[in-house]
């Protein structure tokens, strides 16, 4: 499921100025409501607050990804917000958060929120990409940047549409070097796990290992 299939122009707020974390959450929940993703805005907000009570969903580097899986959600959705002056979202690195994505997942929606988190984390590990998002002047530009980044990070999706699916017997073999299995863990969430996975894979490519 592509990010741009879940993120709509009315769900993007640029150059917002929330006074604090609570105000940031209110603005983000309003964006989900404006996108038509919620059955019950207040219940969804409570679900977001309950998740934040476990630990902050700010991941550092100026990024926060609040999320909730709830019966208050009508359909999977994503909204985004930039905050040039930043807001204290209790990030682990102590830095203000300036780029927000908020995920809404239906209670019976399987693991769609995990898929969204995974894709977002892989894309947001690119600092240049994040800088471009923060500088976007319109929601349409913001969406175009995401679309281009997603296509670059997941080129196999376009390839798979044009090619027949490979079976294990005809799939290309791994080429040389070591093959390493890395295990990561995050105490209350998975965002840092995806960030760690992306960082490990990038370094492995530099070192010529799989």
MARTORPA-72874 format. One line per field, with one value per residue: residue in three letters; chain; x, y, z of N, C-alpha, C in turn. Coordinates in nm, 4 decimals, decimal comma, always signed. Example, Ala and Ser with C-alpha at 12.3 -4.5 7.8 and 13.67 -1.06 7.14 Angstrom:
REM residues 2
residuo [ala:ser];
cadena [A:A];
n_east [+1,3190:+1,2850];
n_north [-0,5690:-0,2250];
n_up [+0,7800:+0,7080];
ca_east [+1,2300:+1,3670];
ca_north [-0,4500:-0,1060];
ca_up [+0,7800:+0,7140];
c_east [+1,3200:+1,2900];
c_north [-0,3300:+0,0030];
c_up [+0,7800:+0,7870];
END
This chain:
REM residues 210
residuo [unk:unk:unk:unk:unk:unk:unk:unk:unk:unk:unk:unk:unk:unk:unk:unk:unk:unk:unk:unk:unk:unk:unk:unk:unk:unk:unk:unk:unk:unk:unk:unk:unk:unk:unk:unk:unk:unk:unk:unk:unk:unk:unk:unk:unk:unk:unk:unk:unk:unk:unk:unk:unk:unk:unk:unk:unk:unk:unk:unk:unk:unk:unk:unk:unk:unk:unk:unk:unk:unk:unk:unk:unk:unk:unk:unk:unk:unk:unk:unk:unk:unk:unk:unk:unk:unk:unk:unk:unk:unk:unk:unk:unk:unk:unk:unk:unk:unk:unk:unk:unk:unk:unk:unk:unk:unk:unk:unk:unk:unk:unk:unk:unk:unk:unk:unk:unk:unk:unk:unk:unk:unk:unk:unk:unk:unk:unk:unk:unk:unk:unk:unk:unk:unk:unk:unk:unk:unk:unk:unk:unk:unk:unk:unk:unk:unk:unk:unk:unk:unk:unk:unk:unk:unk:unk:unk:unk:unk:unk:unk:unk:unk:unk:unk:unk:unk:unk:unk:unk:unk:unk:unk:unk:unk:unk:unk:unk:unk:unk:unk:unk:unk:unk:unk:unk:unk:unk:unk:unk:unk:unk:unk:unk:unk:unk:unk:unk:unk:unk:unk:unk:unk:unk:unk:unk:unk:unk:unk:unk:unk];
cadena [A:A:A:A:A:A:A:A:A:A:A:A:A:A:A:A:A:A:A:A:A:A:A:A:A:A:A:A:A:A:A:A:A:A:A:A:A:A:A:A:A:A:A:A:A:A:A:A:A:A:A:A:A:A:A:A:A:A:A:A:A:A:A:A:A:A:A:A:A:A:A:A:A:A:A:A:A:A:A:A:A:A:A:A:A:A:A:A:A:A:A:A:A:A:A:A:A:A:A:A:A:A:A:A:A:A:A:A:A:A:A:A:A:A:A:A:A:A:A:A:A:A:A:A:A:A:A:A:A:A:A:A:A:A:A:A:A:A:A:A:A:A:A:A:A:A:A:A:A:A:A:A:A:A:A:A:A:A:A:A:A:A:A:A:A:A:A:A:A:A:A:A:A:A:A:A:A:A:A:A:A:A:A:A:A:A:A:A:A:A:A:A:A:A:A:A:A:A:A:A:A:A:A:A:A:A:A:A:A:A];
n_east [+0,0848:+0,0793:+0,2189:+0,1179:-0,1341:-0,2756:-0,2476:-0,3807:-0,4283:-0,5813:-0,5140:-0,2703:-0,0795:+0,1010:+0,3683:+0,2671:+0,1896:+0,1801:+0,1333:+0,2219:+0,2768:+0,0213:-0,1397:-0,0326:-0,1101:-0,3867:-0,4160:-0,3210:-0,5032:-0,7308:-0,6664:-0,6827:-0,9542:-1,0527:-0,9800:-1,1584:-1,1252:-1,2112:-1,4422:-1,5072:-1,3866:-1,3024:-1,2692:-1,0648:-0,8613:-0,8240:-0,7206:-0,4769:-0,3563:-0,3425:-0,1553:+0,0656:+0,1029:+0,2304:+0,4886:+0,6759:+0,6053:+0,7780:+1,0678:+1,3142:+1,5654:+1,4047:+1,1604:+0,8332:+0,5976:+0,3047:+0,0543:-0,2316:-0,4354:-0,7657:-1,1181:-1,2409:-1,1547:-1,2340:-1,1264:-0,8023:-0,5592:-0,3465:-0,1898:-0,0145:+0,2230:+0,4072:+0,6230:+0,7785:+0,9107:+0,9270:+0,8237:+0,8064:+0,8100:+0,8824:+1,1055:+1,3509:+1,6108:+1,5982:+1,5477:+1,3409:+1,0389:+0,9741:+0,8641:+0,5855:+0,4015:+0,0903:-0,0745:-0,3661:-0,5381:-0,7764:-0,9443:-0,9914:-0,8196:-0,6003:-0,2488:-0,1965:-0,1091:+0,1447:+0,2738:+0,2602:+0,4174:+0,6632:+0,7323:+0,7389:+0,9483:+1,1716:+1,1869:+1,2138:+1,4632:+1,6348:+1,7977:+1,8134:+1,5800:+1,3887:+1,4441:+1,3583:+1,0847:+1,0180:+1,0528:+0,8608:+0,6197:+0,3546:+0,0734:+0,0505:+0,3078:+0,4417:+0,3242:+0,4106:+0,6856:+0,6950:+0,5872:+0,7840:+1,0054:+0,9176:+0,8908:+1,1585:+1,2677:+1,1338:+1,1644:+1,1164:+0,8463:+0,7287:+0,8617:+0,7614:+0,5041:+0,5366:+0,6657:+0,6511:+0,5825:+0,8538:+0,9582:+1,0937:+1,2917:+1,3805:+1,4607:+1,7021:+2,0273:+2,1977:+2,4796:+2,7949:+3,0167:+2,9614:+2,6758:+2,4587:+2,2668:+2,0715:+1,9409:+1,7028:+1,5603:+1,2911:+1,1566:+0,8794:+0,7699:+0,7924:+0,9139:+1,1841:+1,3083:+1,2695:+1,4144:+1,6698:+1,7057:+1,7132:+1,9416:+2,1395:+2,1277:+2,2040:+2,4693:+2,5756:+2,5636:+2,7563:+2,9788:+2,9858:+2,8455:+2,5708];
n_north [-0,1193:+0,2044:+0,5072:+0,7488:+0,6759:+0,6916:+0,9395:+1,2553:+1,5769:+1,7491:+1,6477:+1,7410:+1,9733:+2,2629:+2,4522:+2,4883:+2,5989:+2,4852:+2,5272:+2,3492:+1,9986:+1,8806:+2,0538:+2,0097:+1,7446:+1,7797:+1,9310:+1,7457:+1,5344:+1,6670:+1,6918:+1,4255:+1,3900:+1,5772:+1,4503:+1,2506:+1,0078:+0,9139:+0,7748:+0,8668:+1,1400:+1,2302:+0,9911:+0,8748:+1,0581:+1,0132:+0,7555:+0,8068:+0,9613:+0,7695:+0,5968:+0,7666:+0,7921:+0,5611:+0,5792:+0,8379:+0,9076:+1,0438:+1,0209:+1,1285:+1,3325:+1,5382:+1,4323:+1,2981:+1,0389:+0,9886:+0,7423:+0,5245:+0,2393:+0,1779:+0,1449:+0,3767:+0,4576:+0,4890:+0,4165:+0,3179:+0,5693:+0,8555:+1,1468:+1,4618:+1,7048:+2,0063:+2,1877:+2,4625:+2,6077:+2,4137:+2,1845:+2,0790:+1,7493:+1,5566:+1,4110:+1,1483:+1,2411:+1,4921:+1,7058:+1,9519:+1,8638:+1,8791:+1,7725:+1,5885:+1,2865:+1,1303:+0,8343:+0,6522:+0,3651:+0,1119:-0,0845:-0,3479:-0,3760:-0,5381:-0,5429:-0,2948:-0,0497:-0,1079:-0,1644:+0,0891:+0,2357:+0,1056:+0,1642:+0,4438:+0,4915:+0,3879:+0,5642:+0,8123:+0,8044:+0,9314:+1,2206:+1,4401:+1,4153:+1,4569:+1,7228:+1,8460:+1,7917:+1,9469:+2,1953:+2,2202:+2,3989:+2,3745:+2,1512:+1,9770:+1,9741:+1,8570:+1,6006:+1,5126:+1,4946:+1,2828:+1,0776:+1,0500:+0,9754:+0,7369:+0,5796:+0,5652:+0,4282:+0,1882:+0,0423:-0,2064:-0,2536:-0,1284:-0,2735:-0,5288:-0,5069:-0,5149:-0,7482:-1,1117:-1,2965:-1,4259:-1,7575:-1,9477:-2,1098:-1,9801:-1,7351:-1,4747:-1,5538:-1,4782:-1,2649:-1,3347:-1,2383:-1,1881:-1,3153:-1,1715:-1,1828:-0,9593:-0,8632:-0,6561:-0,4485:-0,2783:-0,1205:-0,0393:+0,0120:+0,0063:+0,1744:+0,2619:+0,0220:-0,0215:+0,1962:+0,1256:-0,1076:-0,0078:+0,1537:-0,0390:-0,2004:-0,0161:+0,0405:-0,2149:-0,2507:-0,0646:-0,1962:-0,4226:-0,6524:-0,8812];
n_up [+0,0000:-0,1050:+0,0252:-0,0740:-0,1450:+0,0814:+0,1883:+0,1653:-0,0013:+0,1671:+0,4059:+0,4771:+0,6481:+0,6317:+0,7720:+1,0340:+1,3712:+1,6481:+2,0014:+2,1922:+2,2772:+2,3115:+2,1633:+1,9117:+1,8686:+1,8624:+1,6238:+1,4353:+1,4620:+1,3762:+1,1067:+1,0219:+1,0579:+0,8724:+0,6430:+0,6256:+0,7589:+1,0036:+1,2422:+1,4907:+1,6229:+1,8795:+2,0217:+1,8752:+1,9225:+2,1959:+2,1803:+2,0551:+2,2565:+2,4573:+2,3508:+2,3467:+2,6163:+2,6851:+2,5753:+2,4155:+2,0697:+1,9193:+1,7284:+1,7195:+1,5501:+1,4659:+1,3927:+1,4302:+1,4770:+1,5551:+1,6286:+1,6046:+1,6545:+1,6174:+1,6930:+1,6359:+1,3939:+1,0580:+0,8091:+0,6833:+0,7207:+0,6648:+0,7800:+0,7627:+0,8869:+0,8977:+1,1124:+1,1392:+1,3522:+1,5393:+1,8021:+2,1378:+2,1666:+2,3340:+2,2448:+2,2143:+2,1690:+2,2675:+2,1018:+1,9314:+1,7557:+1,4129:+1,1871:+1,1158:+1,1011:+1,1145:+1,1924:+1,1193:+1,1952:+1,1322:+1,3824:+1,3101:+1,1035:+1,0402:+0,9980:+0,8869:+0,9848:+1,0721:+0,8344:+0,7157:+0,8987:+0,8659:+0,5947:+0,6035:+0,7891:+0,6585:+0,4423:+0,5716:+0,6802:+0,5176:+0,5199:+0,3471:+0,1999:+0,4032:+0,4628:+0,2292:+0,2447:+0,4675:+0,3594:+0,1677:-0,0218:-0,0854:-0,0304:-0,2479:-0,3566:-0,1434:-0,1438:-0,3942:-0,3539:-0,1706:-0,3261:-0,5263:-0,3691:-0,2592:-0,4871:-0,5579:-0,3403:-0,3446:-0,5996:-0,6996:-0,6907:-0,9103:-1,1029:-1,0554:-1,1460:-1,4144:-1,4721:-1,4698:-1,1710:-0,9861:-0,9187:-0,6410:-0,7575:-0,9862:-0,9000:-0,8626:-0,7412:-0,4322:-0,4441:-0,3676:-0,0871:+0,2712:+0,4487:+0,6678:+0,9625:+1,1370:+1,4496:+1,5901:+1,8493:+2,0123:+2,2914:+2,3271:+2,0833:+1,7194:+1,5430:+1,5718:+1,5253:+1,2513:+1,1576:+1,2462:+1,0974:+0,8342:+0,8501:+0,9074:+0,6766:+0,4814:+0,5600:+0,5324:+0,2545:+0,1798:+0,2778:+0,1309:+0,2036:+0,2644];
ca_east [+0,0000:+0,1647:+0,1912:+0,0369:-0,2724:-0,3365:-0,2258:-0,4522:-0,3896:-0,6481:-0,4538:-0,1356:-0,0738:+0,2380:+0,4023:+0,1803:+0,2578:+0,1178:+0,2031:+0,2811:+0,2484:-0,1232:-0,1925:+0,0110:-0,1976:-0,5187:-0,4087:-0,3041:-0,6315:-0,8200:-0,6313:-0,7421:-1,0982:-1,0769:-0,9582:-1,2683:-1,0751:-1,2525:-1,5815:-1,5226:-1,2619:-1,2619:-1,2215:-0,9344:-0,7655:-0,7939:-0,6340:-0,3439:-0,3030:-0,3094:-0,0280:+0,1710:+0,1243:+0,3262:+0,6161:+0,6588:+0,6249:+0,8859:+1,1780:+1,4375:+1,5962:+1,2977:+1,0485:+0,7410:+0,4973:+0,1979:-0,0290:-0,3252:-0,5252:-0,8836:-1,2500:-1,2810:-1,1025:-1,3209:-1,0428:-0,6625:-0,5280:-0,2225:-0,1862:+0,1210:+0,2301:+0,5396:+0,6224:+0,9122:+0,9733:+0,9366:+0,7456:+0,8614:+0,7285:+0,9526:+1,1897:+1,4614:+1,7330:+1,5757:+1,5300:+1,2012:+0,9898:+0,9339:+0,7995:+0,4930:+0,3074:+0,0012:-0,1335:-0,4935:-0,5607:-0,8971:-0,9187:-0,9925:-0,7477:-0,4777:-0,1255:-0,1723:-0,0325:+0,2841:+0,3253:+0,2808:+0,5327:+0,7825:+0,7653:+0,7748:+1,0781:+1,2737:+1,1972:+1,2530:+1,6049:+1,7061:+1,7909:+1,7870:+1,4368:+1,3160:+1,4631:+1,2706:+0,9478:+1,0018:+1,0553:+0,7529:+0,5370:+0,2139:+0,0479:+0,0760:+0,4530:+0,4720:+0,2839:+0,4974:+0,8135:+0,6767:+0,5671:+0,9134:+1,0913:+0,8667:+0,9268:+1,3020:+1,2983:+1,0686:+1,1552:+1,0692:+0,7005:+0,7017:+0,9126:+0,6721:+0,3846:+0,5681:+0,7289:+0,5853:+0,6404:+0,9546:+0,9499:+1,2225:+1,3907:+1,4390:+1,4983:+1,8473:+2,0994:+2,2779:+2,6107:+2,9179:+3,0213:+2,8987:+2,5330:+2,4502:+2,1349:+2,0737:+1,8190:+1,6872:+1,4473:+1,2476:+1,0759:+0,7344:+0,7247:+0,8736:+0,9708:+1,3302:+1,3522:+1,2785:+1,5257:+1,7920:+1,7176:+1,7554:+2,0802:+2,2243:+2,1325:+2,2829:+2,6105:+2,6151:+2,5904:+2,8857:+3,0844:+2,9827:+2,7867:+2,4255];
ca_north [+0,0000:+0,3218:+0,6174:+0,8502:+0,6289:+0,7154:+1,0789:+1,3439:+1,7169:+1,8084:+1,5901:+1,7962:+2,1111:+2,3136:+2,5716:+2,5001:+2,6567:+2,4453:+2,5799:+2,2405:+1,8649:+1,8595:+2,1300:+1,9401:+1,6281:+1,8287:+1,9671:+1,6238:+1,4638:+1,7435:+1,6575:+1,2937:+1,4124:+1,6470:+1,3540:+1,1536:+0,8767:+0,8817:+0,7642:+0,9388:+1,2156:+1,2344:+0,8578:+0,8569:+1,1396:+0,9410:+0,6424:+0,8647:+0,9990:+0,6465:+0,5476:+0,8571:+0,7681:+0,4501:+0,6465:+0,9296:+0,8548:+1,1187:+0,9270:+1,2042:+1,3933:+1,6300:+1,3576:+1,2286:+0,9615:+0,9368:+0,6452:+0,4487:+0,1423:+0,2038:+0,1330:+0,5113:+0,4815:+0,4375:+0,3573:+0,3533:+0,7034:+0,9198:+1,2923:+1,5117:+1,8451:+2,0629:+2,2907:+2,5221:+2,6445:+2,2945:+2,1732:+1,9773:+1,6273:+1,4641:+1,3241:+1,0891:+1,3196:+1,6218:+1,8090:+1,9749:+1,7927:+1,9735:+1,6976:+1,4939:+1,2013:+1,0632:+0,7160:+0,6024:+0,2292:+0,0505:-0,1901:-0,4762:-0,3535:-0,6150:-0,4742:-0,1871:+0,0576:-0,1501:-0,1453:+0,2323:+0,2739:+0,0512:+0,2402:+0,5795:+0,4944:+0,3677:+0,6869:+0,9258:+0,7936:+1,0156:+1,3562:+1,5347:+1,4035:+1,5231:+1,8672:+1,8874:+1,7918:+2,0622:+2,3171:+2,2182:+2,5190:+2,3379:+2,0084:+1,9009:+1,9540:+1,7620:+1,4688:+1,4763:+1,4525:+1,1497:+0,9843:+1,0268:+0,9032:+0,6005:+0,5096:+0,5394:+0,3303:+0,0606:+0,0285:-0,3409:-0,2540:-0,0990:-0,3864:-0,6434:-0,4861:-0,5406:-0,8789:-1,2212:-1,3264:-1,5302:-1,8673:-1,9623:-2,1776:-1,8922:-1,6087:-1,4572:-1,5941:-1,3744:-1,2604:-1,3192:-1,1690:-1,2491:-1,2927:-1,1425:-1,1635:-0,8632:-0,8615:-0,5296:-0,4487:-0,1491:-0,1646:-0,0173:+0,0467:-0,0559:+0,2749:+0,2589:-0,1028:+0,0010:+0,2876:+0,0479:-0,1993:+0,0691:+0,1960:-0,1578:-0,2425:+0,0827:+0,0189:-0,3430:-0,2288:+0,0035:-0,2923:-0,5354:-0,7724:-0,8908];
ca_up [+0,0000:-0,1182:+0,1168:-0,1400:-0,1533:+0,2125:+0,2270:+0,0754:+0,0175:+0,2838:+0,5248:+0,4918:+0,6987:+0,6242:+0,8506:+1,1511:+1,4880:+1,7741:+2,1186:+2,2693:+2,2258:+2,3084:+2,0508:+1,7905:+1,8531:+1,8201:+1,4826:+1,3564:+1,4648:+1,2885:+0,9687:+0,9945:+1,0466:+0,7462:+0,5346:+0,6271:+0,8026:+1,1400:+1,2858:+1,6166:+1,6398:+2,0199:+2,0599:+1,8109:+1,9975:+2,3199:+2,1446:+2,0331:+2,3879:+2,5301:+2,2961:+2,3922:+2,7590:+2,6968:+2,5478:+2,3046:+1,9345:+1,8549:+1,7101:+1,7098:+1,4195:+1,4317:+1,3355:+1,5207:+1,4031:+1,6408:+1,5580:+1,6873:+1,5927:+1,6995:+1,6320:+1,5960:+1,2590:+0,9522:+0,7050:+0,7043:+0,6733:+0,7051:+0,7666:+0,7849:+0,9284:+0,9238:+1,2178:+1,1235:+1,4791:+1,6218:+1,9248:+2,2278:+2,1620:+2,4239:+2,1627:+2,2909:+2,1552:+2,3286:+2,0001:+1,8947:+1,6365:+1,3077:+1,0794:+1,1777:+1,0285:+1,2085:+1,1292:+1,1708:+1,1482:+1,1886:+1,4805:+1,2402:+0,9781:+1,0283:+1,0351:+0,7909:+1,0493:+1,0763:+0,6991:+0,6970:+0,9794:+0,8030:+0,4747:+0,6435:+0,8547:+0,5559:+0,3638:+0,6544:+0,7158:+0,4227:+0,5751:+0,2382:+0,1709:+0,5121:+0,4471:+0,1195:+0,2963:+0,5564:+0,2788:+0,0685:-0,0140:-0,1034:-0,0069:-0,3705:-0,3641:-0,0366:-0,1923:-0,5065:-0,2963:-0,1132:-0,4361:-0,5896:-0,2756:-0,2462:-0,6102:-0,5544:-0,2359:-0,3732:-0,7458:-0,7353:-0,7053:-1,0512:-1,1806:-1,0389:-1,2267:-1,5543:-1,4886:-1,3983:-1,0400:-0,9887:-0,8226:-0,5742:-0,8402:-1,0872:-0,8386:-0,8680:-0,6208:-0,3691:-0,5057:-0,2911:+0,0400:+0,3871:+0,4725:+0,8112:+1,0205:+1,2466:+1,5296:+1,6615:+1,9420:+2,0634:+2,4054:+2,3219:+1,9493:+1,6163:+1,4534:+1,5771:+1,4648:+1,1068:+1,1351:+1,2631:+0,9835:+0,7175:+0,8707:+0,8957:+0,5365:+0,4086:+0,5926:+0,4738:+0,1118:+0,1695:+0,3115:+0,0396:+0,2638:+0,2551];
c_east [+0,0883:+0,1195:+0,0963:-0,1066:-0,3487:-0,3301:-0,2875:-0,4106:-0,4539:-0,5961:-0,3124:-0,1443:+0,0723:+0,2528:+0,3049:+0,2611:+0,1877:+0,2018:+0,2759:+0,2388:+0,0985:-0,1864:-0,1533:-0,0779:-0,3355:-0,5196:-0,4001:-0,4336:-0,7325:-0,7927:-0,6879:-0,8929:-1,1317:-1,0605:-1,0662:-1,2297:-1,1339:-1,4041:-1,6086:-1,3915:-1,2123:-1,2055:-1,0842:-0,8272:-0,7272:-0,7024:-0,4914:-0,2790:-0,2638:-0,1774:+0,0875:+0,2022:+0,2214:+0,4689:+0,5945:+0,6789:+0,7169:+1,0065:+1,3135:+1,4573:+1,4841:+1,1723:+0,9642:+0,6345:+0,3939:+0,1070:-0,1199:-0,4075:-0,6511:-1,0119:-1,3029:-1,2362:-1,1900:-1,2415:-0,8985:-0,6322:-0,4003:-0,2381:-0,0472:+0,1177:+0,3759:+0,5252:+0,7602:+0,9829:+0,9862:+0,8466:+0,8067:+0,7675:+0,7950:+1,0364:+1,3062:+1,5921:+1,7177:+1,5517:+1,3814:+1,1649:+0,9344:+0,8605:+0,7165:+0,4174:+0,2215:-0,0750:-0,2637:-0,5181:-0,6875:-0,8614:-0,9108:-0,9128:-0,6196:-0,3578:-0,0926:-0,0901:+0,1156:+0,3487:+0,3531:+0,4042:+0,6631:+0,8258:+0,8092:+0,9158:+1,1910:+1,2955:+1,2538:+1,3962:+1,6919:+1,6916:+1,7600:+1,6389:+1,3542:+1,3269:+1,3728:+1,1251:+0,9225:+0,9933:+0,9431:+0,6611:+0,3885:+0,1953:+0,0769:+0,2256:+0,4974:+0,4416:+0,3724:+0,6336:+0,8049:+0,6632:+0,7011:+1,0061:+1,0471:+0,9011:+1,0751:+1,3385:+1,2415:+1,0530:+1,1005:+0,9182:+0,6611:+0,7477:+0,8174:+0,5456:+0,4089:+0,6229:+0,6481:+0,6574:+0,7388:+0,9243:+1,0855:+1,3301:+1,4546:+1,4755:+1,6496:+1,9123:+2,1740:+2,4199:+2,7199:+2,9035:+2,9563:+2,7484:+2,5148:+2,3047:+2,1479:+1,9390:+1,8133:+1,5660:+1,4172:+1,1443:+0,9252:+0,6820:+0,8188:+0,9422:+1,1234:+1,3855:+1,3663:+1,3929:+1,6586:+1,8138:+1,7682:+1,9020:+2,1767:+2,2384:+2,2169:+2,4319:+2,6601:+2,6471:+2,7261:+3,0013:+3,0853:+2,9316:+2,6359:+2,3673];
c_north [+0,1243:+0,4334:+0,7186:+0,8053:+0,6603:+0,8614:+1,1707:+1,4897:+1,7810:+1,7516:+1,6385:+1,9417:+2,1555:+2,4400:+2,5957:+2,5526:+2,6168:+2,4921:+2,4710:+2,1066:+1,8406:+1,9313:+2,0652:+1,8196:+1,6716:+1,8619:+1,8427:+1,5423:+1,5350:+1,7118:+1,5207:+1,3070:+1,4776:+1,5540:+1,2465:+1,0157:+0,8289:+0,8668:+0,8537:+1,0093:+1,2122:+1,1000:+0,8299:+0,9368:+1,0709:+0,8219:+0,6911:+0,9004:+0,8765:+0,5889:+0,6356:+0,8368:+0,6525:+0,5008:+0,7362:+0,8605:+0,9456:+1,0265:+0,9957:+1,2579:+1,4847:+1,5638:+1,2942:+1,1595:+0,9053:+0,8443:+0,5739:+0,3561:+0,1419:+0,1807:+0,2690:+0,5452:+0,4118:+0,3619:+0,3970:+0,4906:+0,7578:+1,0701:+1,3396:+1,6607:+1,8857:+2,1782:+2,3565:+2,5554:+2,5265:+2,2995:+2,0614:+1,8575:+1,5156:+1,3623:+1,2694:+1,1666:+1,4613:+1,7354:+1,8297:+1,9003:+1,8943:+1,9058:+1,5856:+1,4131:+1,1323:+0,9531:+0,6792:+0,4647:+0,1731:-0,0641:-0,3272:-0,4685:-0,4318:-0,5325:-0,3603:-0,0758:+0,0214:-0,1331:+0,0021:+0,2798:+0,2283:+0,1357:+0,3822:+0,5849:+0,4764:+0,4965:+0,8025:+0,9162:+0,8788:+1,1620:+1,4600:+1,5347:+1,4754:+1,6750:+1,9210:+1,8912:+1,9137:+2,1927:+2,3232:+2,3388:+2,4910:+2,1906:+1,9238:+1,8749:+1,8505:+1,6194:+1,4219:+1,4286:+1,3111:+1,0450:+0,9496:+0,9459:+0,7576:+0,5178:+0,4745:+0,4310:+0,1925:+0,0408:-0,1069:-0,3459:-0,2245:-0,2146:-0,5045:-0,6303:-0,5239:-0,6804:-0,9864:-1,2498:-1,4413:-1,6378:-1,8809:-2,0225:-2,0846:-1,7546:-1,5950:-1,4905:-1,4743:-1,3808:-1,2332:-1,2536:-1,2465:-1,2249:-1,2815:-1,1240:-1,0685:-0,8652:-0,7297:-0,5393:-0,3069:-0,1780:-0,1480:+0,0067:-0,0160:+0,0451:+0,2694:+0,1294:-0,0860:+0,0958:+0,2123:-0,0448:-0,1255:+0,1102:+0,0781:-0,2027:-0,1464:+0,0617:-0,1122:-0,3288:-0,1618:-0,0941:-0,4150:-0,6638:-0,7656:-0,9098];
c_up [+0,0000:-0,0238:+0,0532:-0,1630:-0,0250:+0,2559:+0,1220:+0,0991:+0,1401:+0,4154:+0,5495:+0,5372:+0,7014:+0,7081:+0,9657:+1,2696:+1,6178:+1,8927:+2,1964:+2,2094:+2,2132:+2,1893:+1,9179:+1,7631:+1,8052:+1,6710:+1,3932:+1,3504:+1,3752:+1,1418:+0,9298:+0,9768:+0,9121:+0,6264:+0,5300:+0,6757:+0,9348:+1,1540:+1,4063:+1,6478:+1,7844:+2,0657:+1,9984:+1,8848:+2,1282:+2,2937:+2,1199:+2,1667:+2,4697:+2,4807:+2,3434:+2,5401:+2,7822:+2,6782:+2,4274:+2,1700:+1,8530:+1,8457:+1,7054:+1,5691:+1,3718:+1,3792:+1,4458:+1,4360:+1,5006:+1,5612:+1,6563:+1,5998:+1,6781:+1,6212:+1,5884:+1,4548:+1,1562:+0,8462:+0,7304:+0,6466:+0,7329:+0,6853:+0,8053:+0,8181:+0,9434:+1,0235:+1,2175:+1,2538:+1,5753:+1,7439:+2,0089:+2,2307:+2,2422:+2,3459:+2,2441:+2,2786:+2,2105:+2,2309:+1,9685:+1,7672:+1,5376:+1,1926:+1,1422:+1,0726:+1,1334:+1,1342:+1,1992:+1,1110:+1,2112:+1,2827:+1,4142:+1,1102:+0,9624:+1,0717:+0,9398:+0,8538:+1,0582:+0,9393:+0,6728:+0,7741:+0,9141:+0,6840:+0,5104:+0,7011:+0,7543:+0,4767:+0,4452:+0,7067:+0,6242:+0,4664:+0,4671:+0,2012:+0,2769:+0,5008:+0,3365:+0,1653:+0,3829:+0,4780:+0,1761:+0,0886:-0,0319:-0,0686:-0,1300:-0,3884:-0,2613:-0,0830:-0,3068:-0,4575:-0,2393:-0,2228:-0,5023:-0,4995:-0,2624:-0,3699:-0,6117:-0,4543:-0,2671:-0,5245:-0,7881:-0,7518:-0,8487:-1,1388:-1,1743:-1,1203:-1,3723:-1,5790:-1,4173:-1,2677:-1,0507:-0,8853:-0,7568:-0,6636:-0,9423:-1,0315:-0,8417:-0,7349:-0,5625:-0,4244:-0,4018:-0,1552:+0,1526:+0,3854:+0,6233:+0,8515:+1,1390:+1,3178:+1,6058:+1,7535:+1,9864:+2,1726:+2,3917:+2,1815:+1,8483:+1,5261:+1,4536:+1,5194:+1,3144:+1,0732:+1,1454:+1,1439:+0,8604:+0,7301:+0,8542:+0,7503:+0,4525:+0,4337:+0,5326:+0,3254:+0,0921:+0,1906:+0,2222:+0,1014:+0,2515:+0,3934];
END
